Amino acid sequence: MTKFEWISGTPGAIDIDGCSLETACYGPAPDDAPTIVLLHEGLGCVALWRDFPEKLAEETGYGVFVFSRAGYGKSDGCTLPRPIDYMTREATEILPRVLDAIGFQHGILLGHSDGATIAAIYAGSVEDFRVRGLVLMAPHFFTEDMGLQSIAKAKEEYDSGELRGKLARYHADVDSTFRGWNEAWLNPEFKDWNVSEVIDYLRIPVLAVQGRDDQYGTLAQIEEIENRIYSPLDVEILDDCGHAPHLEQAQKTLAYVSDFVRRLDRIENVSVKIR
């Protein structure tokens, strides 16, 4: 495998089994500092994180790595339709190879929406002691009627052309990107989708962040974490915020994540003396 060339602020790519994935990185390389790996939402990509990755690197001193999953942004396409368990497959089959490809040594997984679910599934399913903490923004572990209604509304907006025009600026094959996400969630079989069990297996600190006005999920998603988790959990609920805390309440979200990182650093650096 060709060693990933970490050049802060420069677009790049990695090859995973012949599939080219768009990447960007900020701050120090994995050899020089811990790394925060960002996992985007169901219609996201590298560019749609805006300036959040760069600011996160500046605030924490960690390296920040972001990539577009297959079928998103400038990455290669994927086979449609996506299977019902596509998030589990991303977590257990693709993400381990991505981490290895960039030389990930230790750090944090930070996911938004689908990305948060993928991060939680990874930490609850794959034994990887390199992952020291999770940041889950607007995660979903099961379907809710209100969320499915919002996804159906998104289809109407896409079909009308308004949403398609916005997304087309960021995705090489915007129709495949939208269909891959939308058709999976609106598949009648998806109503029974539930991955809450992965929470039971988390053994690392978790920060969960959600907007109170999230249009794709209620606070029941956060309550599921609170009711099932055995590891340390911090919860931040943001007022005047919908589905994207890092964009709609950027300063507060950045502060919450940075504080979480600093506390993890203190834990990591504690020297335990045995008498």
GIWO-V638138 format. One line per field, one symbol per residue. phi: phi as a letter, one per 20 degrees, with the letter a starting at -180 (. if undefined). burial: # if it has 16 or more other ideal C-beta (glycine too) atoms within 10 Angstrom, else .. A space follows every 10 residues. Layout:
phi=???
burial=???
//
This chain:
phi=.fffeecgnd fbbcddlnde dfcbbbmffg fdafcddece ffceagfffl egfffffffd mefcdcbefg nclefffcfd fffgefffff fedeggffff femgdarcec cclgffffff fgfecdfbff edacdddlfc dbecgfffff ffffffffff offgfffffd dfcfffgffg effffefgff gefbcggfff dfccfcddcb ffdgedaeff fffffgfdfd egcdccddfl beecgfdecf ffffffffff ffffgfffef eeedf
burial=...#.#.... .#.#.#..#. ########## ..######## #########. .######.## .######### ######.#.. .#...###.# #..##.###. ##.#..#### ########## ####...... ########## #.#...#..# #..##..#.. ..#...#..# ####.##### ##.##..... ..#.##.##. ##.####### #..#####.. ##.##..##. ..#.##.#.. #########. .###.###.# #..#...... .....
//
